[in-house]
Amino acid sequence: MEQPPIGDVFGEMIRDAYAVRTGVGPRPLAGGRVPRPVIEVIERDDGLINGAPADHYLNEPKHWQPHDRRAMKLCRGQVLDIGTGAGRVAVELQRRGVAVTGLDTSPGAIEVARRRGLRDTVVTTVDAYAAGATTRYDTFLLLGNNLGLIESRERAPVLLDALARLASPGARIVAQGTDPYGTTDPVHVAYHRRNRERDRLGGQLRLRLRYRLLATEWFDYLNCSPAELESLLDGTRWRLKSVDDKDRPYYLAVMELIQ
Amino acid sequence: MEQPPIGDVFGEMIRDAYAVRTGVGPRPLAGGRVPRPVIEVIERDDGLINGAPADHYLNEPKHWQPHDRRAMKLCRGQVLDIGTGAGRVAVELQRRGVAVTGLDTSPGAIEVARRRGLRDTVVTTVDAYAAGATTRYDTFLLLGNNLGLIESRERAPVLLDALARLASPGARIVAQGTDPYGTTDPVHVAYHRRNRERDRLGGQLRLRLRYRLLATEWFDYLNCSPAELESLLDGTRWRLKSVDDKDRPYYLAVMELIQ
């Protein structure tokens, strides 16, 4: 097997999931006739491979997880939805009259978000956006487990600094994370140990996504405990204000800009 | 990435799917708490990767596809269910009082089939079973797309000969296949052409399955049209008696032993 070509995995997948859900446009079919569910394939660097149905990226609020609904109430002022994907959260905020920008690195995902009615979108990285944008934000949203985008001990302060540069005074980050350490699954326990032996955080996943013919590059994605998150904030312009862990292993962390 | 270790992919997956469905036993959880759906990952040798929820392997008859229910009425006498998996079909036949043996190469799948109540099982290949068994069968079932097990022009006569050796006079094969040629998806159209250029049948898939840390070896699995099937029967001891293609692209083929 050759290595699969690198491409907009997430965008292709979201486009297909949207076509399956709406019944409009080309979509994966068995034998040219029977719709196939759209599945996100996630490879981890220990060889673990997982599939997850992609449909949840398009869910309406009534099908959201409870912590996503609680996160809505934590938004203040101008919102930047980071990793907006198909605009699941941003479209709902816009519907509620909130000023929201959807940011994603995936052109395909942003295309779907716009088709779903999201008006203010940007296809870029947080770093590039912070370097150029003049808008300032009051709330940064990292939902759908996107606290993972802080990646690692090395990357976290860089990303958090970029957000501070985009922040209005009194800004907050509302992030949903996953505490990975409640598991007894030997595959995951061994993975956490192997990571620590390599000076990585236990839940510092090294992943790539695959969809049909395409793959992403390998990237880090961090599942950390609230205590690990707090220590990652040390020396940054953010402090941990609250953690809502009612839906463990998932949690909502609110971080505040230090004035 | 190293190559994943070879193992009982199907068995591990079916065991987990059964644990998820029954709520009994260890099963994949997110963060040690939230059940994950069990997904079968299928890689094709052109780099295509697909995921498919595994739960259907455990479906009760009311959730079967209509052609599976129609196939029940085509069973006569002593039945050998080939690729019985978790015993989805064989358990139902047994419940109806039919004498049925479930055959599978996966020890893990047969373990689940037995836990679900299937009494007569064998873990082996058709070839090895034909070499040793003294039982003779009136019906061979290849459901769940298992007509694919005829693999190729080279393998089909070998498998069909093994079945003939296991057959009582007047025996039949009831097989569910998929006609792959109704597609306009450029990925599949290109794959069919590439296969033909290599002297393979268009729908002669080269696949491996992956589940969590394990992979299967690469194997051929044939999606063929009824016309291709008929020509594969030339020179064998079987002839095509009927094709029910009411659920296209899927079809039920009945083949009869030539007396």
Contacts between the chains, C-beta under 8 A, distances in Angstrom:
chain1	res1	chain2	res2	distance
A	1	B	43	7.5
A	1	B	45	7.1
A	1	B	47	7.0
A	2	B	47	6.8
A	4	B	47	4.7
A	4	B	49	7.6
A	5	B	47	7.8
A	26	B	185	7.5
A	28	B	50	7.9
A	28	B	185	7.3
A	29	B	183	6.8
A	29	B	185	7.0
A	30	B	178	6.9
A	30	B	249	6.5
A	31	B	178	5.1
A	31	B	179	5.9
A	31	B	180	5.6
A	31	B	182	5.3
A	31	B	183	6.5
A	31	B	223	7.5
A	31	B	248	7.2
A	31	B	249	2.5
A	31	B	250	7.2
A	32	B	180	7.9
A	32	B	181	7.8
A	32	B	182	3.5
A	32	B	183	3.5
A	32	B	184	6.4
A	32	B	185	7.1
A	32	B	188	7.8
A	32	B	249	6.4
A	33	B	182	5.9
A	33	B	248	6.2
A	33	B	249	5.1
A	34	B	249	6.9
A	34	B	250	7.7
A	36	B	50	7.2
A	36	B	52	7.3
A	37	B	51	8.0
A	37	B	52	7.2
A	37	B	53	6.5
A	39	B	39	5.9
A	39	B	50	6.9
A	39	B	51	3.0
A	39	B	52	6.9
A	39	B	53	7.8
A	40	B	51	7.5
A	41	B	41	6.0
A	41	B	49	5.4
A	41	B	51	5.4
A	43	B	1	7.5
A	45	B	1	7.0
A	46	B	213	7.3
A	47	B	1	7.0
A	47	B	2	6.8
A	47	B	4	4.7
A	47	B	5	7.7
A	47	B	213	5.2
A	48	B	212	5.8
A	48	B	213	5.8
A	49	B	4	7.6
A	49	B	41	5.4
A	49	B	210	4.9
A	49	B	211	7.5
A	49	B	212	6.8
A	50	B	28	7.9
A	50	B	36	7.2
A	50	B	39	6.9
A	50	B	212	7.5
A	51	B	37	8.0
A	51	B	39	3.0
A	51	B	40	7.5
A	51	B	41	5.4
A	51	B	51	3.2
A	51	B	52	7.9
A	52	B	36	7.3
A	52	B	37	7.2
A	52	B	39	6.9
A	52	B	51	7.9
A	53	B	37	6.5
A	53	B	39	7.8
A	53	B	53	7.0
A	178	B	30	6.9
A	178	B	31	5.1
A	179	B	31	5.9
A	180	B	31	5.6
A	180	B	32	7.9
A	181	B	32	7.8
A	182	B	31	5.3
A	182	B	32	3.5
A	182	B	33	5.8
A	183	B	29	6.7
A	183	B	31	6.5
A	183	B	32	3.5
A	184	B	32	6.4
A	185	B	26	7.5
A	185	B	28	7.3
A	185	B	29	7.0
A	185	B	32	7.0
A	187	B	212	6.6
A	187	B	213	6.4
A	188	B	32	7.9
A	210	B	49	4.9
A	211	B	49	7.4
A	212	B	48	5.8
A	212	B	49	6.8
A	212	B	50	7.5
A	212	B	187	6.6
A	213	B	46	7.4
A	213	B	47	5.2
A	213	B	48	5.8
A	213	B	187	6.4
A	223	B	31	7.5
A	248	B	31	7.3
A	248	B	33	6.1
A	249	B	30	6.6
A	249	B	31	2.5
A	249	B	32	6.4
A	249	B	33	5.1
A	249	B	34	6.9
A	250	B	31	7.2
A	250	B	34	7.7
